[in-house]
Amino acid sequence: MRATLSSKGQVVIPRAARQALGLRPGARFDVRITDDAIVLKPVVASPIDRLYGKFAGSDMLSELEEEHRREIERDAALRP
């Protein structure tokens, strides 16, 4: 497979290579130079990194407090 370097320094990874590795737009890479080669290694995001920002704007603490309050009320209602 061959690719061409653009005037902006961009290289398009051939479709077959992207599909083989399951690469999607926004994929990140570690770049290494070894002897006379450039090596791109996809960076696999950790589960924590993938969750970053997913719950922005939600008020999880209030939801947990409300759930806890309901549990206390339910337990109190079950007591004789």
C-alpha positions as CSV (number, residue, x, y, z in Angstrom):
1,M,0.0,0.0,0.0
2,R,1.2,3.5,-0.7
3,A,0.1,6.9,0.6
4,T,1.1,10.5,-0.2
5,L,2.1,13.3,2.1
6,S,0.0,16.4,1.6
7,S,1.4,20.0,1.8
8,K,-0.1,20.1,5.3
9,G,1.9,17.1,6.4
10,Q,-1.2,14.8,6.4
11,V,-1.2,11.2,5.2
12,V,-4.3,9.2,4.4
13,I,-4.2,5.7,5.8
14,P,-5.6,3.4,3.1
15,R,-9.1,2.0,3.7
16,A,-7.9,-1.6,3.9
17,A,-5.5,-0.7,6.7
18,R,-8.2,1.3,8.6
19,Q,-10.7,-1.5,8.3
20,A,-8.2,-4.2,9.3
21,L,-7.4,-2.2,12.5
22,G,-10.9,-0.9,13.2
23,L,-9.7,2.7,13.0
24,R,-12.4,5.5,13.1
25,P,-12.1,9.2,12.6
26,G,-10.4,10.8,15.6
27,A,-8.3,7.8,16.3
28,R,-5.0,8.7,18.1
29,F,-1.6,7.3,17.4
30,D,1.8,7.0,19.0
31,V,4.4,8.0,16.5
32,R,7.9,6.5,16.5
33,I,10.9,6.9,14.2
34,T,12.9,3.7,13.9
35,D,16.0,3.8,11.6
36,D,14.4,4.9,8.3
37,A,10.7,4.3,9.1
38,I,7.8,6.1,10.7
39,V,5.7,3.7,12.9
40,L,2.2,4.7,13.8
41,K,0.7,2.6,16.6
42,P,-3.0,3.2,17.5
43,V,-3.5,4.3,21.1
44,V,-6.2,2.2,22.8
45,A,-8.2,4.4,25.2
46,S,-8.7,3.1,28.6
47,P,-12.3,2.7,29.8
48,I,-11.8,5.7,32.1
49,D,-10.6,7.8,29.2
50,R,-13.6,6.8,27.1
51,L,-16.0,7.9,29.9
52,Y,-14.3,11.3,30.3
53,G,-16.9,14.0,29.8
54,K,-19.7,11.6,29.2
55,F,-21.7,12.7,32.2
56,A,-20.8,16.4,32.0
57,G,-23.8,18.5,33.0
58,S,-25.5,15.8,35.0
59,D,-26.0,16.2,38.7
60,M,-25.1,12.7,39.9
61,L,-24.7,13.8,43.5
62,S,-28.2,15.1,43.8
63,E,-29.5,11.9,42.2
64,L,-27.6,9.7,44.6
65,E,-28.8,11.9,47.6
66,E,-32.4,11.5,46.4
67,E,-32.1,7.8,46.0
68,H,-30.6,7.5,49.5
69,R,-33.4,9.6,51.0
70,R,-36.0,7.3,49.3
71,E,-34.2,4.2,50.7
72,I,-34.2,5.7,54.3
73,E,-37.9,6.6,54.0
74,R,-38.7,3.1,52.7
75,D,-36.7,1.4,55.5
76,A,-38.5,3.7,58.1
77,A,-41.9,2.7,56.7
78,L,-41.0,-1.0,57.0
79,R,-40.1,-0.7,60.7
80,P,-42.9,-1.5,63.2
